[in-house]
Amino acid sequence: MQFRNTFVLSVSQFLGEPSPTDYRTEMNRVLWQIEHEHFINRGYVYSSNFISDDDALEEFRRKNPSLATEPRIVKFRSGRYVRN
């Protein structure tokens, strides 16, 4: 089983009425957005085993053309943890 281990994060300007938190899955990726009063957090979670960081950034920018901040890549450890 492959776990997602990286995400791209950025902020967009808020341009309308708020809507519920949204997420979509595509292939080995999950795209999400969380709307706040004056901005929208957007993210793109993926497995680095299936897409490179550069390709993920390019796709993220293509899907989110009106970003207010430079996207950043965050690596994290994922998986299942067993309590002893």
N, C-alpha and C positions, 0 to 999 in steps of 0.2 A: 504494500500500500504506500502510495506517495502522499506526503503531506505538503501543504503550502507552507512556505518558509520565508517569504519576502512580500513586502507590500510597498506600493507607491502611494504617497499622500500629498494632497494639496488642498487649497481653498479657492472657491469661486465666489464671485459676487452674487448676492441674492437678488433675483430679478422678478419677483412676483409673490403670489400667495404660497404659504407653506404647504407642503404635502407630506404624507407619511414617509418615514425612513424607507429607503428603497434599496434593493440589491438585486443583481442579476448574475446568473452563472453562465459562463461561456467556456466551453472546452475545459481546460484545467485552471480557469481563472474565476474570480468573483469580483464584480464591480459593485461598489456601494456608495451611497450618499446620505448624509445626515444634514437636514436643513435646520438652521438657526435663524434668529431674527434678522441678522444683517449679512450672513454669509452661509456658504454651504461647504461642509467637509466632503471631499470626494476621495475615494480610495480604490485600489486595484490590488487584490491579493492573488498571488500566483506561486507556483513551484518553480524554482530556478532550475530544476531538472528538465523542464519543458520549454522554457522561454528565457532568453538572456535578459539581463537588466536593461540593456540599451533598447532591445526590441519592446520590452514592457513599457519603458518610458515613451517610446515613439507611439505605441498604441494608445497609451493613457492620454497623451497630448492630443492625438487624433480624435478620441472620443470626448475630450473635454477641452474644446478650443478656447474657452474664455476663462482660463485660470488666472487668479489674482496673485498667486505666489508660485515660486519655482518649485516643482515637484521634488520630493526627496524620497530616497529609497531607504527602507528600514528592514534589516534582516532580523529574524527572530527564530527561536527554536520551537518547533511544534511537534506534536505527537501525543502519545498517551502516557500518563504518569500513574504509577501504581503506588498506593499508600501501603506502608509496612505496618 
